[in-house]
Amino acid sequence: MTNTSAAIESDAVVSGMVKLIAPRKVDAVEPQHRLIGDLGFHSLVLAELGYNLEEVYGLRALNPEEAMKLQTVGDVIELVRTEASAGRAELADSETVADVFARYGAESPVR
């Protein structure tokens, strides 16, 4: 996936999802934010993020070594982009994104 509107939309969905479930609340999630250090993620929240990404993008479950490489929000965004461009993930459909965000009482970042 290149820097198209689909890629930008995907970035917004991933960033929005991270912000939504992050234990440490911030005004805006930036690609350089560290999941564990800056946003307070721990193993259960990381698993929740993984589950949501699997649902929204059809991503495969990551093995522990792959998951440990995801240090920042940018790493998660890049994972989704890489998997989508390799055909191992699908572009998120707006209905699925809306359903996932609604579970948390939030509006979808995709219109």
DSSP file (Angstrom, degrees, kcal/mol; ACC not computed):
  #  RESIDUE AA STRUCTURE BP1 BP2  ACC     N-H-->O    O-->H-N    N-H-->O    O-->H-N    TCO  KAPPA ALPHA  PHI   PSI    X-CA   Y-CA   Z-CA
    1    1 A M              0   0    0      0, 0.0    84,-0.1     0, 0.0     2,-0.1   0.000 360.0 360.0 360.0 128.9    0.0    0.0    0.0
    2    2 A T        -     0   0    0      1,-0.0     2,-2.4    83,-0.0     5,-0.3  -0.247 360.0 -67.0 -97.3-169.3    1.4    3.3   -1.0
    3    3 A N  S    S+     0   0    0      4,-0.1     2,-0.1    -2,-0.1    -1,-0.0  -0.304  87.0 134.4 -80.7  57.7    0.6    6.8    0.3
    4    4 A T  S  > S-     0   0    0     -2,-2.4     4,-2.5     1,-0.1     5,-0.2  -0.356  77.0 -93.1 -94.1 178.3   -2.9    6.7   -1.2
    5    5 A S  H  > S+     0   0    0      1,-0.2     4,-2.7     2,-0.2     5,-0.2   0.857 128.4  55.6 -63.0 -32.5   -6.2    7.7    0.4
    6    6 A A  H  > S+     0   0    0      2,-0.2     4,-2.3     1,-0.2    -1,-0.2   0.900 109.1  46.6 -64.9 -39.9   -6.6    4.0    1.5
    7    7 A A  H  > S+     0   0    0     -5,-0.3     4,-2.5     2,-0.2    -2,-0.2   0.912 113.6  47.6 -67.4 -42.3   -3.2    4.1    3.2
    8    8 A I  H  X S+     0   0    0     -4,-2.5     4,-2.1     2,-0.2    -2,-0.2   0.913 112.4  49.5 -65.0 -41.9   -4.0    7.4    4.9
    9    9 A E  H  X S+     0   0    0     -4,-2.7     4,-2.2     1,-0.2    -2,-0.2   0.907 110.5  51.0 -62.1 -41.7   -7.4    6.0    6.0
   10   10 A S  H  X S+     0   0    0     -4,-2.3     4,-2.7     1,-0.2     5,-0.2   0.902 107.8  52.5 -62.8 -41.8   -5.7    2.9    7.3
   11   11 A D  H  X S+     0   0    0     -4,-2.5     4,-2.7     1,-0.2     5,-0.2   0.906 109.8  49.3 -59.2 -42.0   -3.2    5.0    9.3
   12   12 A A  H  X S+     0   0    0     -4,-2.1     4,-2.5     2,-0.2    -2,-0.2   0.878 111.3  49.1 -66.7 -38.1   -6.2    6.9   10.8
   13   13 A V  H  X S+     0   0    0     -4,-2.2     4,-2.6     2,-0.2    -2,-0.2   0.945 114.0  44.8 -66.3 -47.8   -7.9    3.7   11.7
   14   14 A V  H  X S+     0   0    0     -4,-2.7     4,-2.5     2,-0.2    -2,-0.2   0.946 116.5  45.6 -62.5 -48.7   -4.8    2.2   13.3
   15   15 A S  H  X S+     0   0    0     -4,-2.7     4,-2.6    -5,-0.2    -1,-0.2   0.907 113.9  49.9 -60.9 -42.0   -4.0    5.4   15.2
   16   16 A G  H  X S+     0   0    0     -4,-2.5     4,-2.3    -5,-0.2    -1,-0.2   0.890 110.7  49.2 -63.4 -40.1   -7.6    5.8   16.3
   17   17 A M  H  X S+     0   0    0     -4,-2.6     4,-1.9     2,-0.2    -2,-0.2   0.913 111.2  49.3 -66.5 -42.9   -7.7    2.2   17.5
   18   18 A V  H  X S+     0   0    0     -4,-2.5     4,-1.5     1,-0.2    -2,-0.2   0.937 113.1  47.1 -60.4 -46.5   -4.5    2.6   19.5
   19   19 A K  H  < S+     0   0    0     -4,-2.6    -2,-0.2     1,-0.2    -1,-0.2   0.896 110.0  54.6 -61.7 -40.1   -5.8    5.9   21.0
   20   20 A L  H  < S+     0   0    0     -4,-2.3    -1,-0.2     1,-0.2    -2,-0.2   0.873 119.0  29.9 -62.7 -40.8   -9.1    4.3   21.9
   21   21 A I  H  < S+     0   0    0     -4,-1.9    -1,-0.2    -5,-0.1    -2,-0.2   0.500  87.0 120.4-102.9  -3.9   -7.7    1.3   23.8
   22   22 A A     <  -     0   0    0     -4,-1.5    18,-0.1    -5,-0.2     4,-0.1  -0.402  57.9-144.5 -62.8 130.2   -4.5    2.9   25.2
   23   23 A P  S    S+     0   0    0      0, 0.0     2,-0.7     0, 0.0    17,-0.2   0.858  91.2  59.8 -63.0 -34.6   -4.5    2.8   29.0
   24   24 A R  S    S-     0   0    0     15,-2.4     2,-0.2    -3,-0.0    17,-0.1  -0.861  89.5-139.8 -98.4 112.9   -2.7    6.2   29.2
   25   25 A K        +     0   0    0     -2,-0.7     2,-0.3    -4,-0.1    -5,-0.1  -0.506  24.4 177.5 -79.0 136.9   -4.9    8.7   27.4
   26   26 A V        -     0   0    0     -2,-0.2     3,-0.1    -7,-0.2    -4,-0.1  -0.918  38.4-120.3-132.1 158.3   -3.3   11.4   25.2
   27   27 A D  S    S+     0   0    0     -2,-0.3     2,-0.3     1,-0.2    -1,-0.1   0.894  98.3   8.9 -66.2 -40.3   -4.8   14.1   23.1
   28   28 A A  S    S-     0   0    0     -3,-0.0     2,-0.5    -9,-0.0    -1,-0.2  -0.999  70.5-132.8-143.8 141.9   -3.3   12.7   19.9
   29   29 A V        -     0   0    0     -2,-0.3   -10,-0.1    -3,-0.1   -14,-0.1  -0.843  26.2-165.2 -95.6 127.3   -1.5    9.5   19.0
   30   30 A E    >   -     0   0    0     -2,-0.5     3,-1.9     1,-0.1    43,-0.4  -0.815  31.4-115.1-111.6 151.8    1.7   10.0   17.0
   31   31 A P  T 3  S+     0   0    0      0, 0.0    43,-2.8     0, 0.0    44,-0.3   0.796 115.0  56.0 -55.7 -29.7    3.7    7.4   15.1
   32   32 A Q  T 3  S+     0   0    0     41,-0.2     2,-0.1    40,-0.1    -3,-0.0   0.588  79.1 115.3 -81.8  -9.4    6.6    7.9   17.4
   33   33 A H    <   -     0   0    0     -3,-1.9    40,-2.1     1,-0.1     2,-0.4  -0.399  67.7-129.0 -61.9 131.9    4.6    7.1   20.5
   34   34 A R  B  >> -A   72   0A   0     38,-0.2     5,-1.8     1,-0.1     4,-1.0  -0.689   8.1-141.5 -82.6 133.3    5.9    3.9   22.2
   35   35 A L  T  45S+     0   0    0     36,-2.4     6,-2.6    -2,-0.4     4,-0.3   0.946  97.4  29.4 -59.8 -50.9    3.1    1.5   23.0
   36   36 A I  T  >5S+     0   0    0     35,-0.5     4,-0.8     4,-0.2    -1,-0.1   0.952 129.0  35.8 -78.9 -50.8    4.4    0.4   26.3
   37   37 A G  T  45S+     0   0    0     34,-0.2    -2,-0.1     2,-0.1    -1,-0.1   0.949 129.0  26.0 -71.6 -51.0    6.3    3.4   27.5
   38   38 A D  T  <5S+     0   0    0     -4,-1.0    -3,-0.2     1,-0.1    -1,-0.1   0.847 131.5  33.4 -84.8 -35.5    4.2    6.4   26.3
   39   39 A L  T  4<S-     0   0    0     -5,-1.8   -15,-2.4    -4,-0.3    -3,-0.2   0.432 100.1-120.9-107.9  -0.7    0.7    4.8   26.0
   40   40 A G     <  +     0   0    0     -4,-0.8    -4,-0.2    -6,-0.3    -3,-0.1   0.684  47.4 168.6  74.6  19.3    0.8    2.4   28.9
   41   41 A F        +     0   0    0     -6,-2.6     2,-0.3    -7,-0.2    -1,-0.2  -0.327   7.4 178.8 -63.9 147.4    0.1   -0.8   26.9
   42   42 A H     >  -     0   0    0     -2,-0.0     4,-2.7     0, 0.0     3,-0.3  -0.799  48.5 -77.2-136.8-179.5    0.6   -4.1   28.7
   43   43 A S  H  > S+     0   0    0     -2,-0.3     4,-2.2     1,-0.2     5,-0.2   0.844 127.2  48.5 -56.1 -41.5    0.1   -7.7   27.5
   44   44 A L  H  > S+     0   0    0      2,-0.2     4,-2.0     1,-0.2    -1,-0.2   0.902 114.2  45.6 -67.3 -39.6   -3.7   -7.7   27.7
   45   45 A V  H  > S+     0   0    0     -3,-0.3     4,-2.5     2,-0.2    -2,-0.2   0.872 111.3  53.0 -72.1 -35.6   -4.1   -4.5   25.9
   46   46 A L  H  X S+     0   0    0     -4,-2.7     4,-2.5     2,-0.2    -2,-0.2   0.904 109.4  49.4 -62.8 -40.2   -1.6   -5.6   23.2
   47   47 A A  H  X S+     0   0    0     -4,-2.2     4,-2.6    -5,-0.3    -2,-0.2   0.896 109.8  51.6 -64.4 -39.7   -3.7   -8.7   22.8
   48   48 A E  H  X S+     0   0    0     -4,-2.0     4,-2.4     2,-0.2    -2,-0.2   0.912 109.8  49.1 -62.8 -43.1   -6.8   -6.6   22.5
   49   49 A L  H  X S+     0   0    0     -4,-2.5     4,-2.5     2,-0.2    -2,-0.2   0.933 111.5  49.8 -60.8 -45.8   -5.1   -4.4   19.8
   50   50 A G  H  X S+     0   0    0     -4,-2.5     4,-2.4     1,-0.2    -2,-0.2   0.911 109.9  50.4 -60.1 -43.7   -4.1   -7.6   18.0
   51   51 A Y  H  X S+     0   0    0     -4,-2.6     4,-2.2     1,-0.2    -1,-0.2   0.926 111.4  48.2 -60.5 -45.9   -7.6   -9.0   18.1
   52   52 A N  H  X S+     0   0    0     -4,-2.4     4,-2.8     1,-0.2     5,-0.2   0.889 111.2  50.0 -64.1 -39.5   -9.1   -5.8   16.8
   53   53 A L  H  X S+     0   0    0     -4,-2.5     4,-2.6     2,-0.2     6,-0.9   0.883 109.4  52.1 -66.4 -37.7   -6.5   -5.6   13.9
   54   54 A E  H  X S+     0   0    0     -4,-2.4     4,-1.6     4,-0.2    -2,-0.2   0.924 113.7  44.3 -61.3 -43.4   -7.3   -9.2   13.0
   55   55 A E  H  < S+     0   0    0     -4,-2.2    -2,-0.2     2,-0.2    -1,-0.2   0.929 119.4  39.7 -67.9 -46.1  -11.0   -8.4   12.9
   56   56 A V  H  < S+     0   0    0     -4,-2.8    37,-0.4     1,-0.2    -2,-0.2   0.895 132.7  21.2 -73.9 -40.7  -10.7   -5.1   10.9
   57   57 A Y  H  < S-     0   0    0     -4,-2.6    33,-3.1    -5,-0.2    -3,-0.2   0.477  97.2-118.7-109.6  -4.1   -8.0   -6.1    8.5
   58   58 A G     <  +     0   0    0     -4,-1.6    -4,-0.2    -5,-0.4    -3,-0.2   0.786  53.2 171.1  68.9  24.9   -8.1   -9.9    8.4
   59   59 A L        -     0   0    0     -6,-0.9    -1,-0.2    -9,-0.1     2,-0.1  -0.339  34.2-115.0 -66.5 149.3   -4.5  -10.0    9.7
   60   60 A R        -     0   0    0     28,-0.3     2,-0.2     1,-0.1    -1,-0.1  -0.438  41.1 -89.2 -75.8 158.9   -3.1  -13.3   10.8
   61   61 A A        -     0   0    0     -2,-0.1     2,-0.2     1,-0.1    -1,-0.1  -0.516  45.8-127.3 -68.4 136.5   -2.2  -13.7   14.5
   62   62 A L        -     0   0    0     -2,-0.2    -1,-0.1    -3,-0.1   -12,-0.0  -0.598  15.2-123.2 -84.6 145.6    1.4  -12.7   15.1
   63   63 A N     >  -     0   0    0     -2,-0.2     4,-2.5     1,-0.1     3,-0.4  -0.464  35.6-100.0 -78.6 163.9    3.8  -15.0   16.9
   64   64 A P  H  > S+     0   0    0      0, 0.0     4,-2.1     0, 0.0     5,-0.1   0.839 122.2  54.1 -56.2 -36.2    5.4  -13.6   20.1
   65   65 A E  H  > S+     0   0    0      2,-0.2     4,-0.7     1,-0.2    -3,-0.0   0.917 111.3  45.0 -65.5 -41.9    8.7  -12.7   18.3
   66   66 A E  H >4 S+     0   0    0     -3,-0.4     3,-1.0     1,-0.2     4,-0.4   0.920 112.4  51.8 -66.3 -43.2    6.8  -10.6   15.7
   67   67 A A  H >< S+     0   0    0     -4,-2.5     3,-1.5     1,-0.3    -2,-0.2   0.875 103.1  58.4 -62.1 -37.8    4.6   -9.0   18.3
   68   68 A M  H 3< S+     0   0    0     -4,-2.1    -1,-0.3     1,-0.3    -2,-0.2   0.718  96.9  63.2 -66.8 -19.9    7.7   -7.9   20.4
   69   69 A K  T << S+     0   0    0     -3,-1.0     2,-1.5    -4,-0.7     3,-0.3   0.639  79.2  92.4 -78.0 -14.0    9.0   -6.0   17.4
   70   70 A L    <   +     0   0    0     -3,-1.5    -1,-0.1    -4,-0.4   -35,-0.1  -0.647  44.1 146.8 -84.1  91.2    6.0   -3.7   17.5
   71   71 A Q        +     0   0    0     -2,-1.5   -36,-2.4   -36,-0.1   -35,-0.5   0.794  57.5  32.0 -95.0 -34.7    7.4   -0.9   19.7
   72   72 A T  B  > S-A   34   0A   0    -38,-0.3     4,-1.5    -3,-0.3   -38,-0.2  -0.745  81.0-108.7-124.3 167.6    5.7    2.2   18.4
   73   73 A V  H  > S+     0   0    0    -40,-2.1     4,-2.4   -43,-0.4     5,-0.2   0.898 121.0  57.8 -59.7 -40.4    2.4    3.2   16.8
   74   74 A G  H  > S+     0   0    0    -43,-2.8     4,-2.6   -41,-0.2    -1,-0.2   0.849 101.2  55.5 -59.3 -35.6    4.4    3.7   13.6
   75   75 A D  H  > S+     0   0    0    -44,-0.3     4,-2.1     2,-0.2    -1,-0.2   0.896 108.8  47.2 -63.7 -39.6    5.5    0.0   13.8
   76   76 A V  H  X S+     0   0    0     -4,-1.5     4,-2.2     2,-0.2    -2,-0.2   0.916 112.1  49.7 -68.1 -43.3    1.8   -1.1   13.9
   77   77 A I  H  X S+     0   0    0     -4,-2.4     4,-2.4     1,-0.2    -2,-0.2   0.928 111.8  48.8 -59.5 -45.5    0.9    1.2   11.0
   78   78 A E  H  X S+     0   0    0     -4,-2.6     4,-2.9     1,-0.2     5,-0.2   0.871 107.6  55.0 -65.3 -37.1    3.8   -0.2    9.0
   79   79 A L  H  X S+     0   0    0     -4,-2.1     4,-2.8     2,-0.2     5,-0.2   0.944 110.2  45.8 -59.3 -48.2    2.7   -3.8    9.8
   80   80 A V  H  X S+     0   0    0     -4,-2.2     4,-2.4     1,-0.2    -2,-0.2   0.922 114.5  48.2 -63.0 -44.2   -0.8   -3.1    8.5
   81   81 A R  H  X S+     0   0    0     -4,-2.4     4,-2.6     2,-0.2    -2,-0.2   0.928 113.9  46.6 -60.9 -45.9    0.6   -1.4    5.4
   82   82 A T  H  X S+     0   0    0     -4,-2.9     4,-1.6     2,-0.2     6,-0.2   0.929 113.8  46.9 -64.0 -46.8    3.1   -4.2    4.7
   83   83 A E  H  <>S+     0   0    0     -4,-2.8     5,-2.7    -5,-0.2     6,-0.8   0.897 114.2  48.1 -64.0 -40.5    0.6   -7.0    5.2
   84   84 A A  H ><5S+     0   0    0     -4,-2.4     3,-1.4     4,-0.2     5,-0.2   0.922 111.3  49.1 -66.5 -44.2   -2.0   -5.2    3.0
   85   85 A S  H 3<5S+     0   0    0     -4,-2.6    -1,-0.2     1,-0.3    -2,-0.2   0.781 110.8  51.6 -68.4 -24.6    0.5   -4.5    0.2
   86   86 A A  T 3<5S-     0   0    0     -4,-1.6    -1,-0.3    -5,-0.2    -2,-0.2   0.445 117.7-113.7 -88.3  -0.5    1.6   -8.2    0.3
   87   87 A G  T < 5S+     0   0    0     -3,-1.4    -3,-0.2    -4,-0.2    -2,-0.1   0.637  89.2 113.0  79.8  13.5   -2.0   -9.4    0.0
   88   88 A R  S   <S+     0   0    0     -5,-2.7     2,-0.3    -6,-0.2   -28,-0.3   0.363  77.6  36.6 -99.1   4.2   -2.0  -10.9    3.5
   89   89 A A  S    S-     0   0    0     -6,-0.8     2,-0.3    -5,-0.2   -31,-0.2  -0.973  76.7-129.5-148.6 159.0   -4.5   -8.3    4.8
   90   90 A E        -     0   0    0    -33,-3.1     2,-0.2    -2,-0.3   -31,-0.1  -0.746  31.7 -97.7-108.8 156.3   -7.5   -6.5    3.5
   91   91 A L        -     0   0    0     -2,-0.3     2,-0.1    -7,-0.1   -84,-0.1  -0.512  51.9-102.4 -67.1 142.0   -8.4   -2.9    3.4
   92   92 A A        -     0   0    0     -2,-0.2     2,-0.4   -86,-0.2   -35,-0.1  -0.425  30.2-135.8 -67.9 135.5  -10.8   -2.1    6.3
   93   93 A D     >  -     0   0    0    -37,-0.4     4,-2.2    -2,-0.1     3,-0.3  -0.756  17.0-123.9 -92.8 146.1  -14.4   -1.7    5.4
   94   94 A S  H  > S+     0   0    0     -2,-0.4     4,-2.4     1,-0.2     5,-0.2   0.803 107.8  55.3 -61.8 -31.7  -16.1    1.2    7.0
   95   95 A E  H  > S+     0   0    0      2,-0.2     4,-2.3     1,-0.2    -1,-0.2   0.923 109.4  45.9 -67.9 -43.5  -18.9   -0.9    8.5
   96   96 A T  H  > S+     0   0    0     -3,-0.3     4,-2.4     2,-0.2    -2,-0.2   0.923 113.5  49.7 -64.5 -43.4  -16.5   -3.2   10.3
   97   97 A V  H  X S+     0   0    0     -4,-2.2     4,-2.5     1,-0.2     5,-0.2   0.935 111.1  49.5 -60.0 -46.4  -14.4   -0.2   11.5
   98   98 A A  H  X S+     0   0    0     -4,-2.4     4,-2.4    -5,-0.2    -1,-0.2   0.898 110.3  51.2 -60.4 -41.1  -17.6    1.5   12.8
   99   99 A D  H  X S+     0   0    0     -4,-2.3     4,-1.4     2,-0.2    -1,-0.2   0.921 110.9  47.3 -63.0 -44.5  -18.7   -1.7   14.6
  100  100 A V  H  X S+     0   0    0     -4,-2.4     4,-0.6     1,-0.2     3,-0.3   0.935 115.1  45.1 -63.8 -46.2  -15.3   -2.0   16.4
  101  101 A F  H ><>S+     0   0    0     -4,-2.5     5,-2.3     1,-0.2     3,-1.2   0.874 107.5  59.0 -66.1 -36.3  -15.2    1.6   17.4
  102  102 A A  H ><5S+     0   0    0     -4,-2.4     3,-1.8     1,-0.3    -1,-0.2   0.832  93.9  65.9 -62.7 -31.8  -18.9    1.5   18.6
  103  103 A R  H 3<5S+     0   0    0     -4,-1.4    -1,-0.3    -3,-0.3    -2,-0.2   0.806 106.3  43.5 -57.3 -28.2  -18.0   -1.3   21.0
  104  104 A Y  T <<5S-     0   0    0     -3,-1.2    -1,-0.3    -4,-0.6    -2,-0.2   0.315 121.4-108.3 -99.5   6.3  -15.9    1.3   22.8
  105  105 A G  T < 5S+     0   0    0     -3,-1.8     2,-0.3     1,-0.3    -3,-0.2   0.790  80.2 123.3  73.1  27.6  -18.6    4.0   22.5
  106  106 A A      < -     0   0    0     -5,-2.3    -1,-0.3    -8,-0.1     2,-0.3  -0.846  63.0-112.7-122.3 157.2  -16.6    5.9   20.0
  107  107 A E        -     0   0    0     -2,-0.3    -9,-0.0    -3,-0.1     0, 0.0  -0.615  39.4-104.2 -84.8 147.0  -17.2    7.2   16.4
  108  108 A S        -     0   0    0     -2,-0.3   -10,-0.1     1,-0.1    -1,-0.1  -0.382  14.6-138.8 -65.9 143.8  -15.2    5.7   13.6
  109  109 A P  S    S+     0   0    0      0, 0.0     2,-0.5     0, 0.0    -1,-0.1   0.543  86.1  82.7 -78.6  -5.6  -12.4    7.8   12.1
  110  110 A V              0   0    0    -16,-0.1    -2,-0.1     1,-0.1   -12,-0.0  -0.861 360.0 360.0-101.9 129.7  -13.6    6.7    8.7
  111  111 A R              0   0    0     -2,-0.5    -1,-0.1     0, 0.0    -3,-0.0   0.383 360.0 360.0-105.3 360.0  -16.5    8.5    7.0
